[in-house]
């Protein structure tokens, strides 16, 4: 793919970090527009900005593990909903639930696992550099 050849490998860590920062910004913005932003919700969504701001291995691991639990749970719930849909349960809008919800959750889970991988690879790089010095 031509676009992948133009992005240096050292910037690939930005993709999941920017995704989660955009997800947090979208949720904060939508809560501000609906006038229902709480301090807890703002802190929860501000945590999605941490991998973009602090490039430390523990930040990537912590946010990646927390996000993978969150989106893993959502993915399991959507699979249960899909099984219920196949058995005849009526959903108000199955297009939003299954055509957009499952791929979005799958991509979010993939980005969360990518954050864990980045944190692990940064910890191995640090050990290698410290061992040679």
Secondary structure, 3 states (H helix, E strand, C coil): CHHHHHCCHHHCHHHHHHHHHHHHHHHHHHHHHHCCCCHHHHHHHHHHHHHHHCCCHHHHHHHHHHHHHHHHHHHHHHHHHHHHHHCCCCCCCHHHHHHHHHHHHHHHHHHHHHHHHHHHHHHHHHHHHHHHC
